[in-house]
């Protein structure tokens, strides 16, 4: 009996000890250990070569869990499972969802930095793979921003990159000192946000060819459209694109790359309508992105911007091109604007930003000229878009020298339109060496629309051999309409010293005198309907005409013709008003 009782006491003691030890083990094992901070360090490639096209291979996703699996009631076993799998993805799918807002910022001591001149160039066929030289640390907290705004850098989870090859690099001049870029045509990034507006920081550079933006509401209805020009002669950072002061709600902005490169630096969400992101942000930018009425589009009141020097003029053009919801009037309050550098490249170098929207330049008698000795460039280029319409009033265009195709004063393509009223186009030239046809030393339209009234074309020369066509105006297809204007002392090497068209044009009530072409000898050539004009002689035009004035070709309609100049206030008959 005593032995049996002793045995029972031993068993009880063992059970108590096992319970005590098991409890201590359980309490110790379930205490959370320090959670490791996952980082991703990409293989360095300090200076991306322009010929390389970067294909991201690194992704970063973190899922850290601790699984408790008891084997029996007395002896629990802890099986930790920490599986750091990449969540930072340079090319995530378009439907990627994030359970938490994570932004990725450069480390405090980045291992490499990319200078503006080292930014990757556009490439038609991505082939080479390069990982960014950046150490990225995920962070849930967005970066600091202005009151009423929340800001994220280019690697934040709020940006869903898709439909293309994207890469990330460090650039000290960029917002957040990093940017993500693509050279894939049509590459997209989708940004879903809740607030009253959105602004995206982007870079401009020689390889940019523009990008589009579409804003959708939470029901998938299209709310706004935008096009932004990201081309510049040199790299420029922290440019803004987007839509602000919208009704509070949830939206998705989808940006799509054009034919060149697209560089994105960060995104800013407006949480309070009427607030300004930056003190230096032009007021016109917010006004041009006014919310549409009833979920549709509305023509906004034309905005007038007054400029008085070259810098403010170029800046005004750049801002006006960032939204096409209405007309921008640029009112020039100076006598001359001297252009000395290439600002964009659209079928050749241009001394101003490419015209993508409805812009009116009110010159007030000013002269816009390319300074002699500057690089070759034309003065204006107008994009192939129904929103692109350049109107020039009371201004002189002088000294343009196109580097390609022609149109040394103005070049317009496709759906673009150009309107000139009371404009003098003078001393523009096309004289580079080429074996191809070159058109229009003054204006060149390829399938575009040109409307000219009350204007003067003087001393414009298309010297290109052997196919220089059109000294003042040249056009292939499209529409050319000229009224009450003067063409004097213009020349072309092959055809149409004043006007050459491959298609149809209308010229009426104009003064055409002293224009010639070397090969054909014509002043006006092509399918031009040109009645009621003064040809410099009372007996009408020469060539296929019946008189001794400027020569025309067989497909020019010239009857009836005028026996004196129709230009008013022209007492000396030179085609210019007496004060001109």
FINUMAR-28990 format. One record per residue (C-alpha): residue number from 1; x, y, z; residue in three letters. Coordinates in Angstrom, 3 decimals. Each point is the difference from the previous one (the first is absolute). Layout:
REM FINUMAR-28990
REC  seq        xx        yy        zz  type
REC  NUM         X         Y         Z   ALA
...
This chain:
REM FINUMAR-28990
REC  seq        xx        yy        zz  type
REC    1     0.000     0.000     0.000   UNK
REC    2     2.789     2.380     0.921   UNK
REC    3     1.826    -0.872    -3.208   UNK
REC    4    -3.114     0.577    -2.040   UNK
REC    5    -0.551     3.412     1.673   UNK
REC    6     3.618     0.931    -0.571   UNK
REC    7    -0.341    -0.903    -3.678   UNK
REC    8    -3.057     2.227    -0.295   UNK
REC    9     1.892     2.909     1.573   UNK
REC   10     2.839    -0.462    -2.492   UNK
REC   11    -2.395     0.038    -2.923   UNK
REC   12    -1.683     3.178     1.298   UNK
REC   13     3.421     1.673     0.431   UNK
REC   14     1.045    -0.906    -3.549   UNK
REC   15    -3.270     1.349    -1.417   UNK
REC   16     0.421     3.272     1.949   UNK
REC   17     3.578     0.429    -1.272   UNK
REC   18    -1.005    -0.764    -3.561   UNK
REC   19    -2.776     2.561     0.259   UNK
REC   20     2.356     2.614     1.417   UNK
REC   21     2.668    -0.595    -2.612   UNK
REC   22    -2.558    -0.059    -2.828   UNK
REC   23    -1.518     3.284     1.150   UNK
REC   24     3.381     1.659     0.112   UNK
REC   25     0.827    -1.295    -3.476   UNK
REC   26    -3.307     1.218    -1.415   UNK
REC   27     0.325     3.417     1.582   UNK
REC   28     3.512     0.351    -1.332   UNK
REC   29    -0.681    -1.259    -3.516   UNK
REC   30    -3.013     2.187    -0.858   UNK
REC   31     1.699     3.281     0.934   UNK
REC   32     0.441     1.881    -3.316   UNK
REC   33     3.588     0.309    -1.043   UNK
REC   34     1.229     3.187    -1.704   UNK
REC   35    -1.564     0.130    -3.439   UNK
REC   36     2.732     0.204    -2.639   UNK
REC   37    -0.185     3.032    -2.290   UNK
REC   38     0.081    -1.389    -3.531   UNK
REC   39     2.100     1.879    -2.513   UNK
REC   40     0.762    -0.546    -3.623   UNK
REC   41     3.321     0.940    -1.491   UNK
REC   42     0.149    -0.161    -3.752   UNK
REC   43     3.198    -0.763    -1.824   UNK
REC   44     1.725     3.296    -0.737   UNK
REC   45     0.372     1.377    -3.472   UNK
REC   46     1.165     3.527     0.754   UNK
REC   47    -0.200     1.615    -3.427   UNK
REC   48    -2.735    -1.327    -2.290   UNK
REC   49     1.191     0.123    -3.570   UNK
REC   50    -2.287     1.769    -2.484   UNK
REC   51    -0.018    -3.114    -2.124   UNK
REC   52    -1.297    -2.195     2.809   UNK
REC   53    -3.677    -0.613     0.567   UNK
REC   54    -0.733    -1.047     3.527   UNK
REC   55    -2.084    -3.030     0.850   UNK
REC   56    -0.857    -0.236     3.699   UNK
REC   57     0.551    -3.414     1.546   UNK
REC   58    -0.267     0.800     3.691   UNK
REC   59    -3.231    -0.072     1.937   UNK
REC   60    -0.465     0.347     3.698   UNK
REC   61    -2.868    -1.429     2.085   UNK
REC   62     0.058    -0.706     3.684   UNK
REC   63    -2.234    -2.426     1.837   UNK
REC   64     1.162    -0.860     3.498   UNK
REC   65    -2.109    -2.434     2.126   UNK
REC   66     0.501    -2.097     3.135   UNK
REC   67    -1.916    -3.294     0.031   UNK
REC   68    -0.851    -1.654     3.369   UNK
REC   69    -0.474    -3.753    -0.390   UNK
REC   70    -0.501    -1.932     3.260   UNK
REC   71     0.931    -3.701    -0.136   UNK
REC   72    -1.814    -0.807     3.205   UNK
REC   73    -1.499     1.852     2.908   UNK
REC   74     3.103    -0.330     2.105   UNK
REC   75     2.771     0.847    -2.426   UNK
REC   76    -0.865     2.766    -2.517   UNK
REC   77     2.354     0.542    -2.932   UNK
REC   78     0.603     3.362    -1.745   UNK
REC   79     0.774    -0.105    -3.721   UNK
REC   80     1.046     3.477    -1.185   UNK
REC   81    -0.407     0.711    -3.707   UNK
REC   82     1.645     3.200    -1.264   UNK
REC   83    -0.144     0.149    -3.760   UNK
REC   84     1.292     3.290    -1.366   UNK
REC   85    -1.268    -0.020    -3.604   UNK
REC   86     0.267     3.164    -2.145   UNK
REC   87    -3.026     2.661     0.163   UNK
REC   88     1.749     2.956    -1.640   UNK
REC   89    -0.621    -0.632    -3.680   UNK
REC   90     1.155     2.261    -2.794   UNK
REC   91    -2.444    -1.607    -2.445   UNK
REC   92    -3.043    -1.173     2.009   UNK
REC   93    -3.223    -0.979    -1.695   UNK
REC   94    -2.649     2.624    -0.612   UNK
REC   95    -2.334    -1.595     2.553   UNK
REC   96     2.543    -0.184     2.773   UNK
REC   97    -1.485     0.777     3.413   UNK
REC   98     1.845     1.060     3.086   UNK
REC   99    -1.226    -0.785     3.522   UNK
REC  100     1.978     2.901     1.392   UNK
REC  101     1.358     3.226    -1.478   UNK
REC  102     3.699    -0.599    -0.330   UNK
REC  103     2.397     2.548    -1.436   UNK
REC  104     3.548    -0.818    -0.967   UNK
REC  105     2.617     2.635     0.608   UNK
REC  106     3.694     0.077    -0.815   UNK
REC  107     2.287    -0.912     2.857   UNK
REC  108     1.770     2.837     1.784   UNK
REC  109     3.266    -1.014    -1.612   UNK
REC  110    -0.823    -1.059    -3.544   UNK
REC  111     2.596    -2.109    -1.668   UNK
REC  112    -0.224     1.782    -3.314   UNK
REC  113    -1.483     3.047    -1.612   UNK
REC  114    -0.839     0.749    -3.611   UNK
REC  115     0.779     3.384    -1.490   UNK
REC  116    -2.451     1.544    -2.473   UNK
REC  117     2.272    -0.710    -2.931   UNK
REC  118     0.072    -3.672     0.939   UNK
REC  119    -3.748    -0.588    -0.146   UNK
REC  120    -0.855    -2.910    -2.295   UNK
REC  121    -0.953     0.893    -3.552   UNK
REC  122    -3.112    -1.221    -1.744   UNK
REC  123     0.279    -3.303    -1.817   UNK
REC  124    -2.484    -1.506    -2.421   UNK
REC  125     0.790    -3.609     0.963   UNK
REC  126     0.853    -0.725     3.631   UNK
REC  127     2.631    -2.709     0.114   UNK
REC  128     2.557     0.591     2.746   UNK
REC  129    -0.713    -0.593     3.693   UNK
REC  130     1.271     2.309     2.696   UNK
REC  131    -0.939     0.111     3.681   UNK
REC  132    -0.085     3.373     1.728   UNK
REC  133     2.881     1.117     2.186   UNK
REC  134    -2.266     0.812     2.937   UNK
REC  135    -0.452    -1.407     3.499   UNK
REC  136    -3.730     0.208     0.663   UNK
REC  137    -1.594    -0.086     3.452   UNK
REC  138    -3.784    -0.411     0.214   UNK
REC  139    -1.805     2.598     2.091   UNK
REC  140    -3.689     0.211     0.808   UNK
REC  141     0.107     3.751     0.688   UNK
REC  142    -0.346     2.324    -3.028   UNK
REC  143     2.563     2.742    -0.460   UNK
REC  144    -0.553     3.470     1.402   UNK
REC  145    -2.021     2.387    -2.154   UNK
REC  146    -1.895     3.286    -0.059   UNK
REC  147    -3.092     0.466     2.127   UNK
REC  148    -2.993    -1.609    -1.678   UNK
REC  149     2.195    -2.407    -1.964   UNK
REC  150     1.473    -3.471     0.535   UNK
REC  151     3.119    -0.839    -2.000   UNK
REC  152     1.687    -3.235    -1.054   UNK
REC  153     3.170    -0.626    -1.932   UNK
REC  154     0.233    -2.012    -3.208   UNK
REC  155     0.359    -3.404     1.694   UNK
REC  156    -3.071     0.270     2.233   UNK
REC  157    -2.559    -2.786    -0.163   UNK
REC  158    -2.667     2.508    -1.075   UNK
REC  159     1.581    -0.014    -3.501   UNK
REC  160    -0.820    -3.204    -1.903   UNK
REC  161     2.410    -0.237    -2.945   UNK
REC  162    -1.174    -2.161    -2.878   UNK
REC  163     0.116    -0.747    -3.737   UNK
REC  164     3.671     0.709    -0.487   UNK
REC  165     3.541    -0.173     1.282   UNK
REC  166     0.609     2.356     2.939   UNK
REC  167     3.182     0.664     1.958   UNK
REC  168     0.947     2.114     3.016   UNK
REC  169     3.113     2.140     0.444   UNK
REC  170     1.288     2.682     2.370   UNK
REC  171     0.056     3.557    -1.337   UNK
REC  172     0.743     2.704     2.544   UNK
REC  173    -1.929     2.703    -1.886   UNK
REC  174    -3.215    -2.062    -0.104   UNK
REC  175    -2.746     0.162     2.611   UNK
REC  176     0.998    -2.447     2.731   UNK
REC  177     3.392    -0.330    -1.745   UNK
REC  178    -1.138    -2.985    -2.061   UNK
REC  179    -2.130    -0.704    -3.056   UNK
REC  180    -1.501    -2.921    -1.926   UNK
REC  181     0.214     0.045    -3.765   UNK
REC  182    -1.055    -1.941    -3.072   UNK
REC  183     0.839     0.075    -3.682   UNK
REC  184    -2.843    -2.347    -0.950   UNK
REC  185    -2.635     1.604    -2.201   UNK
REC  186    -3.393    -0.297     1.690   UNK
REC  187     1.423    -0.935     3.407   UNK
REC  188    -2.456     0.961     2.743   UNK
REC  189    -0.216     0.865     3.677   UNK
REC  190    -3.315     0.024     1.877   UNK
REC  191    -0.451     2.039     3.190   UNK
REC  192    -3.163    -0.496     2.068   UNK
REC  193    -0.635     2.621     2.676   UNK
REC  194    -2.675     1.550     2.154   UNK
REC  195    -0.036     3.781     0.179   UNK
REC  196    -0.656     3.102    -2.069   UNK
REC  197     2.902    -0.104    -2.441   UNK
REC  198     3.307    -1.451    -1.096   UNK
REC  199     3.287     1.391    -1.293   UNK
REC  200     2.832    -2.112    -1.391   UNK
REC  201     3.606     1.178     0.005   UNK
REC  202     1.689    -0.860    -3.299   UNK
REC  203     3.252     0.808    -1.774   UNK
REC  204     0.501     1.470    -3.469   UNK
REC  205     2.886    -0.842    -2.304   UNK
REC  206     1.141    -0.430    -3.606   UNK
REC  207    -1.423    -3.535    -0.254   UNK
REC  208    -3.500     0.909     1.179   UNK
REC  209    -2.789    -0.126    -2.578   UNK
REC  210    -2.956     0.862     2.215   UNK
REC  211    -2.425    -2.068     2.085   UNK
REC  212    -3.758    -0.191     0.491   UNK
REC  213    -2.141    -0.132     3.121   UNK
REC  214    -3.576    -1.181     0.534   UNK
REC  215    -1.799     0.558     3.305   UNK
REC  216    -2.786    -2.440     0.934   UNK
REC  217    -2.483     0.203     2.859   UNK
REC  218    -0.792    -2.917     2.305   UNK
REC  219    -2.660    -1.263    -2.428   UNK
REC  220     2.449    -0.091    -2.895   UNK
REC  221    -1.345     3.101    -1.742   UNK
REC  222     2.554     2.118    -1.814   UNK
REC  223     0.225     3.370     1.760   UNK
REC  224     2.958     1.834    -1.535   UNK
REC  225     2.498    -0.321    -2.849   UNK
REC  226     3.459     1.518    -0.110   UNK
REC  227     3.124     0.064    -2.124   UNK
REC  228     3.364     1.205     1.283   UNK
REC  229     3.151     0.776    -1.917   UNK
REC  230     3.075    -1.443     1.745   UNK
REC  231     2.524     0.924    -2.648   UNK
REC  232     2.698     2.589     0.618   UNK
REC  233     3.464     0.726    -1.327   UNK
REC  234     1.503    -0.694     3.445   UNK
REC  235    -1.323    -1.983     2.985   UNK
REC  236    -2.474     1.878     2.199   UNK
REC  237    -1.466    -1.434     3.174   UNK
REC  238    -3.034     0.436     2.268   UNK
REC  239    -2.498     0.933    -2.716   UNK
REC  240    -3.635    -0.517     0.988   UNK
REC  241    -2.843    -1.711    -1.852   UNK
REC  242    -3.431    -0.906     1.288   UNK
REC  243    -3.468     1.176     1.005   UNK
REC  244    -0.939     1.949     3.130   UNK
REC  245    -3.004     1.435     1.862   UNK
REC  246    -2.284    -2.904    -0.916   UNK
REC  247    -3.055    -1.045     2.034   UNK
REC  248     1.251    -2.142     2.915   UNK
REC  249    -0.020    -3.664    -0.983   UNK
REC  250     1.986    -2.987    -1.183   UNK
REC  251     1.678     0.208    -3.410   UNK
REC  252     2.548    -1.823    -2.129   UNK
REC  253     2.476     1.867    -2.182   UNK
REC  254     1.525    -2.077    -2.806   UNK
REC  255     3.094     1.430    -1.701   UNK
REC  256     1.227    -1.464    -3.300   UNK
REC  257     3.393     0.616    -1.600   UNK
REC  258     0.300     1.302    -3.546   UNK
REC  259     2.717    -0.960    -2.459   UNK
REC  260     3.008     1.109     2.061   UNK
REC  261     1.016    -0.173     3.655   UNK
REC  262    -2.116     0.725     3.085   UNK
REC  263     1.540     0.884     3.372   UNK
REC  264    -2.203     0.053     3.143   UNK
REC  265     1.342     1.479     3.252   UNK
REC  266    -2.939    -0.188     2.392   UNK
REC  267    -3.692     0.603     0.580   UNK
REC  268    -1.911     2.470     2.188   UNK
REC  269    -3.609    -0.499     1.111   UNK
REC  270    -2.084     3.090     0.731   UNK
REC  271    -2.144    -0.659     3.073   UNK
REC  272    -1.362     3.541     0.421   UNK
REC  273    -1.356     1.822    -3.053   UNK
REC  274     1.399     3.454    -0.685   UNK
REC  275     3.405    -0.701     1.548   UNK
REC  276     3.222     0.523    -1.916   UNK
REC  277     2.711    -2.621    -0.208   UNK
REC  278     2.924     2.390    -0.459   UNK
REC  279     0.431     3.718     0.401   UNK
REC  280     1.657     0.172    -3.412   UNK
REC  281    -2.819    -1.894    -1.716   UNK
REC  282    -1.541     2.236    -2.706   UNK
REC  283    -3.588     0.945     0.769   UNK
REC  284    -0.975    -0.723    -3.603   UNK
REC  285     0.793    -3.678     0.514   UNK
REC  286    -2.750    -0.508     2.570   UNK
REC  287    -2.460     2.132    -1.952   UNK
REC  288     0.517    -2.015    -3.157   UNK
REC  289    -0.897    -3.210     1.838   UNK
REC  290    -3.373     1.186     1.304   UNK
REC  291    -2.415    -2.853     0.721   UNK
REC  292    -2.478    -0.673    -2.827   UNK
REC  293    -3.679     0.624     0.553   UNK
REC  294    -2.326    -2.991     0.342   UNK
REC  295     2.783    -2.494    -0.632   UNK
REC  296     0.502     1.385    -3.489   UNK
REC  297     2.278     2.427    -1.757   UNK
REC  298    -0.469     3.751    -0.141   UNK
REC  299     1.754     2.776    -1.845   UNK
REC  300     1.723     2.151     2.577   UNK
REC  301     0.326     3.763    -0.312   UNK
REC  302     3.156     0.909    -1.933   UNK
REC  303     2.889     0.719     2.316   UNK
REC  304     2.281     2.935    -0.723   UNK
REC  305     3.641    -0.090     1.047   UNK
REC  306     2.109     3.150    -0.348   UNK
REC  307     3.701    -0.503    -0.837   UNK
REC  308     2.806     2.501    -0.443   UNK
REC  309     3.147    -2.026    -0.702   UNK
REC  310     1.221    -3.231    -1.566   UNK
REC  311    -0.074    -2.057     3.218   UNK
REC  312    -3.581     0.912     0.900   UNK
REC  313    -1.106    -0.574    -3.610   UNK
REC  314     1.444    -3.537    -0.130   UNK
REC  315    -1.377    -0.782     3.448   UNK
REC  316    -3.465     1.189    -1.004   UNK
REC  317     0.044    -2.218    -3.096   UNK
REC  318     1.048    -2.992     2.094   UNK
REC  319    -2.788     0.532     2.534   UNK
REC  320    -2.613     0.588    -2.703   UNK
REC  321     0.907    -3.341    -1.580   UNK
REC  322    -0.665    -1.933     3.222   UNK
REC  323    -3.768     0.079    -0.385   UNK
REC  324    -2.245     0.275    -3.036   UNK
REC  325    -3.216     1.033     1.766   UNK
REC  326    -0.340     3.409    -1.593   UNK
REC  327     2.015     2.779    -1.594   UNK
REC  328     3.098     1.691     1.431   UNK
REC  329     0.781     3.524    -1.209   UNK
REC  330     3.629     1.055     0.364   UNK
REC  331     0.182     3.792    -0.009   UNK
REC  332     3.534     1.170    -0.877   UNK
REC  333     1.015     3.337     1.504   UNK
REC  334     3.443     0.519    -1.516   UNK
REC  335     1.381     0.962    -3.403   UNK
REC  336     2.129    -3.065    -0.754   UNK
REC  337     0.422    -3.577     1.223   UNK
REC  338     3.404    -1.446    -0.939   UNK
REC  339     0.080    -3.798    -0.178   UNK
REC  340     3.435    -1.596     0.288   UNK
REC  341    -0.519    -3.663     0.956   UNK
REC  342    -1.927    -3.110    -1.039   UNK
REC  343    -3.010    -0.627     2.250   UNK
REC  344    -1.625    -2.976    -1.745   UNK
REC  345     0.458    -2.339    -2.948   UNK
REC  346    -2.964    -0.846    -2.203   UNK
REC  347     1.065    -0.899    -3.544   UNK
REC  348     2.979     2.210     0.705   UNK
REC  349     1.284     2.349     2.666   UNK
REC  350    -2.336     2.751     1.262   UNK
REC  351     0.808     3.069     2.085   UNK
REC  352    -3.246    -0.195     2.007   UNK
REC  353    -1.962    -2.821     1.676   UNK
REC  354    -2.098    -1.974    -2.481   UNK
REC  355    -3.568     1.307    -0.251   UNK
REC  356    -2.464    -2.669     1.192   UNK
REC  357    -2.957     2.126     1.130   UNK
REC  358    -1.964     3.099    -0.995   UNK
REC  359     2.418     2.907     0.392   UNK
REC  360    -0.340     3.571    -1.251   UNK
REC  361     3.064     2.245    -0.090   UNK
REC  362    -0.974     3.662     0.115   UNK
REC  363     3.188     1.655    -1.192   UNK
REC  364    -0.868     3.706     0.246   UNK
REC  365     2.578     0.657    -2.703   UNK
REC  366     2.820    -2.058     1.512   UNK
REC  367     2.583    -1.987    -1.988   UNK
REC  368     0.721    -3.639     0.837   UNK
REC  369     3.314    -0.891    -1.572   UNK
REC  370     2.732    -2.572    -0.032   UNK
REC  371     3.248     1.789     0.762   UNK
REC  372     2.634    -0.284    -2.719   UNK
REC  373     2.699    -2.513     0.963   UNK
REC  374    -2.355    -2.111     2.120   UNK
REC  375    -0.525    -3.707    -0.753   UNK
REC  376    -2.319    -0.722    -2.918   UNK
REC  377    -3.636    -0.126     1.060   UNK
REC  378    -3.430     1.113    -1.150   UNK
REC  379    -2.054     2.369     2.119   UNK
REC  380    -3.191    -2.055     0.568   UNK
REC  381    -1.186    -3.597    -0.484   UNK
REC  382    -3.669    -1.002     0.262   UNK
REC  383    -0.881    -3.556     1.021   UNK
REC  384    -2.164    -2.470    -1.920   UNK
REC  385    -3.036     0.340     2.281   UNK
REC  386    -3.460     1.531    -0.226   UNK
REC  387     0.788     1.917     3.190   UNK
REC  388     3.093     1.632    -1.517   UNK
REC  389    -0.833     3.459    -1.381   UNK
REC  390     2.533     2.829    -0.125   UNK
REC  391    -1.349     3.497    -0.727   UNK
REC  392     2.473     2.836    -0.621   UNK
REC  393    -1.207     3.613     0.071   UNK
REC  394     1.997     3.180    -0.679   UNK
REC  395     3.451    -1.556     0.175   UNK
REC  396     3.102    -0.350    -2.189   UNK
REC  397     1.665    -3.420    -0.477   UNK
REC  398     3.600     0.431    -1.073   UNK
REC  399     3.198    -1.945    -0.537   UNK
REC  400    -1.232    -3.573     0.316   UNK
REC  401     2.278    -2.685    -1.471   UNK
REC  402    -1.550    -3.476     0.011   UNK
REC  403     2.308    -2.957     0.572   UNK
REC  404    -2.355    -2.514    -1.713   UNK
REC  405    -2.889    -0.101    -2.518   UNK
REC  406    -0.691     3.758    -0.116   UNK
REC  407    -2.338     2.493     1.631   UNK
REC  408     2.623     2.304     1.487   UNK
REC  409    -2.592     2.341     1.497   UNK
REC  410    -2.807    -2.519     0.688   UNK
REC  411    -0.436    -3.718    -0.679   UNK
REC  412    -3.425    -1.651     0.440   UNK
REC  413    -0.805    -3.679    -0.307   UNK
REC  414    -3.223    -1.960    -0.496   UNK
REC  415    -2.941     1.111     2.129   UNK
REC  416     1.876     3.073     1.229   UNK
REC  417    -1.063     3.528    -1.036   UNK
REC  418     1.796     3.318    -0.461   UNK
REC  419    -1.727     3.380    -0.343   UNK
REC  420     1.903     3.193    -0.883   UNK
REC  421    -1.550     3.465     0.108   UNK
REC  422     2.048     3.160    -0.423   UNK
REC  423     3.249    -2.013     0.074   UNK
REC  424     3.248     0.758    -1.810   UNK
REC  425     2.039    -3.069    -0.984   UNK
REC  426     3.398     1.282    -1.054   UNK
REC  427     3.581    -1.155    -0.619   UNK
REC  428    -0.590    -3.675     0.716   UNK
REC  429     2.110    -2.539    -1.845   UNK
REC  430     0.420    -3.681    -0.756   UNK
REC  431     3.539    -0.622    -1.205   UNK
REC  432     1.277    -3.268     1.423   UNK
REC  433     1.312    -2.779    -2.236   UNK
REC  434    -2.379    -2.868    -0.692   UNK
REC  435    -0.974    -2.299    -2.818   UNK
REC  436    -3.673     0.090     0.998   UNK
REC  437    -2.800     2.423    -0.740   UNK
REC  438    -0.067     3.015     2.321   UNK
REC  439    -3.079     2.173     0.179   UNK
REC  440    -0.804     3.550     1.054   UNK
REC  441     2.653     2.369     1.312   UNK
REC  442    -2.755     1.953     1.760   UNK
REC  443    -2.888    -2.406     0.732   UNK
REC  444    -0.191    -3.738    -0.673   UNK
REC  445    -3.150    -2.061     0.469   UNK
REC  446    -0.083    -3.772    -0.308   UNK
REC  447    -3.712    -0.891    -0.080   UNK
REC  448    -0.671     2.878     2.400   UNK
REC  449    -2.076     3.176    -0.229   UNK
REC  450     1.420     3.471    -0.729   UNK
REC  451    -2.147     3.150     0.048   UNK
REC  452     1.673     3.336    -0.817   UNK
REC  453    -1.490     3.500    -0.156   UNK
REC  454     1.386     3.535    -0.088   UNK
REC  455     3.564    -1.275     0.113   UNK
REC  456     3.338     0.512    -1.780   UNK
REC  457     2.513    -2.600    -1.268   UNK
REC  458     3.230     1.661    -1.062   UNK
REC  459     3.508    -1.228    -0.790   UNK
REC  460    -0.463    -3.654     0.981   UNK
REC  461     2.229    -2.433    -1.920   UNK
REC  462    -0.013    -3.759    -0.549   UNK
REC  463     3.464    -0.647    -1.395   UNK
REC  464    -0.011    -3.798     0.330   UNK
REC  465     1.161    -1.912    -3.087   UNK
REC  466    -1.471    -1.638    -1.965   UNK
REC  467    -3.488    -0.074     1.553   UNK
REC  468    -0.582     3.235     1.880   UNK
REC  469    -3.701     0.821    -0.470   UNK
REC  470    -1.795     3.075     1.315   UNK
REC  471     1.860     3.125     1.040   UNK
REC  472    -2.678     1.564     2.226   UNK
REC  473    -2.536    -2.830     0.395   UNK
REC  474     0.193    -3.707    -0.861   UNK
REC  475    -2.646    -2.642     0.637   UNK
REC  476    -0.716    -3.663    -0.634   UNK
REC  477    -3.724    -0.727     0.301   UNK
REC  478    -2.035     1.647     2.715   UNK
REC  479    -1.406     3.485    -0.465   UNK
REC  480     1.593     3.371    -0.837   UNK
REC  481    -2.100     3.178    -0.070   UNK
REC  482     1.549     3.448    -0.565   UNK
REC  483    -1.812     3.349    -0.222   UNK
REC  484     1.104     3.632    -0.194   UNK
REC  485     3.710    -0.795     0.360   UNK
REC  486     3.294     0.875    -1.668   UNK
REC  487     2.702    -2.253    -1.515   UNK
REC  488     3.154     1.807    -1.136   UNK
REC  489     3.614    -0.993    -0.699   UNK
REC  490    -0.405    -3.638     1.032   UNK
REC  491     1.775    -2.826    -1.836   UNK
REC  492     0.321    -3.768    -0.295   UNK
REC  493     2.511    -2.107    -1.840   UNK
REC  494    -2.474    -2.249    -1.812   UNK
REC  495    -3.648     1.188     0.008   UNK
REC  496    -2.181     2.742     1.413   UNK
REC  497     2.080     2.943     1.131   UNK
REC  498    -3.022     1.311     1.914   UNK
REC  499    -2.290    -3.046     0.363   UNK
REC  500     0.241    -3.673    -0.906   UNK
REC  501    -2.689    -2.545     0.870   UNK
REC  502    -0.503    -3.675    -0.705   UNK
REC  503    -3.753     0.064     0.378   UNK
REC  504    -2.310     3.003     0.048   UNK
REC  505     0.242     3.562     1.304   UNK
REC  506    -1.892     3.259    -0.226   UNK
REC  507     1.682     3.414    -0.368   UNK
REC  508    -2.082     3.133    -0.542   UNK
REC  509     0.240     3.796     0.281   UNK
REC  510     3.766    -0.195     0.373   UNK
REC  511     3.107     1.744    -1.372   UNK
REC  512     2.417    -2.487    -1.672   UNK
REC  513     3.104     1.568    -1.509   UNK
REC  514     3.709    -0.665    -0.430   UNK
REC  515    -0.057    -3.684     0.942   UNK
REC  516     1.803    -2.655    -2.040   UNK
REC  517     1.376    -3.550    -0.080   UNK
REC  518     3.234    -1.089    -1.654   UNK
REC  519    -1.085    -3.225    -1.745   UNK
REC  520    -3.622     0.645    -0.907   UNK
REC  521     0.058     3.800     0.067   UNK
REC  522    -3.370     0.108     1.706   UNK
REC  523    -1.268     2.238     2.749   UNK
REC  524    -3.143    -2.040     0.739   UNK
REC  525    -0.024    -3.726    -0.813   UNK
REC  526    -2.445    -2.849     0.562   UNK
REC  527    -3.760    -0.262     0.339   UNK
REC  528    -0.597     3.579     1.131   UNK
REC  529    -3.299     1.793    -0.526   UNK
REC  530     1.287     3.594    -0.240   UNK
REC  531    -2.527     2.446    -1.482   UNK
REC  532    -0.096     3.729     0.795   UNK
REC  533     3.689     0.472     0.748   UNK
REC  534     2.570     2.576    -1.107   UNK
REC  535     2.919    -1.686    -1.765   UNK
REC  536     2.258     3.041    -0.273   UNK
REC  537    -1.194     0.974    -3.501   UNK
REC  538    -3.223     1.400    -1.377   UNK
REC  539    -0.165    -2.808    -2.603   UNK
REC  540     0.019    -2.793     2.571   UNK
REC  541     2.405    -2.884     0.736   UNK
REC  542     2.576    -1.450    -2.385   UNK
REC  543     0.981    -3.644    -0.543   UNK
REC  544    -3.297    -1.718    -0.721   UNK
REC  545    -1.716     3.334     0.495   UNK
REC  546    -0.578     2.639    -2.688   UNK
REC  547     2.039     2.863     1.406   UNK
REC  548     3.456     1.047     1.213   UNK
REC  549    -0.383    -0.227     3.759   UNK
REC  550     1.123    -2.829     2.279   UNK
REC  551    -0.033    -3.413    -1.714   UNK
REC  552    -2.536    -2.737     0.716   UNK
REC  553    -0.326    -3.671    -0.989   UNK
REC  554    -2.760    -1.505    -2.116   UNK
REC  555    -2.145    -1.168     2.929   UNK
REC  556    -0.296     3.464     1.596   UNK
REC  557    -3.354     1.748    -0.516   UNK
REC  558     0.623     3.746    -0.234   UNK
REC  559    -2.930     1.616    -1.861   UNK
REC  560    -1.247     2.547     0.782   UNK
REC  561     3.151     1.820     1.113   UNK
REC  562     0.450     3.455     1.490   UNK
REC  563     1.666     2.907    -1.808   UNK
REC  564     1.265     1.637     3.178   UNK
REC  565     0.992    -1.071     3.488   UNK
REC  566    -2.914    -0.767     2.340   UNK
REC  567     2.082     0.884     3.043   UNK
REC  568    -1.358     3.141     1.634   UNK
REC  569     2.275     2.914     0.938   UNK
REC  570     2.584    -1.114    -2.584   UNK
REC  571     0.742     3.141    -2.010   UNK
REC  572     3.285    -1.325    -1.437   UNK
REC  573    -1.450    -3.360    -1.094   UNK
REC  574     2.581    -2.160     1.785   UNK
REC  575    -2.606    -2.194     1.651   UNK
REC  576     0.699     1.477     3.409   UNK
REC  577    -2.080     2.560     1.813   UNK
REC  578     1.575     3.443     0.111   UNK
REC  579     0.897    -0.456     3.660   UNK
REC  580     1.507    -3.446    -0.644   UNK
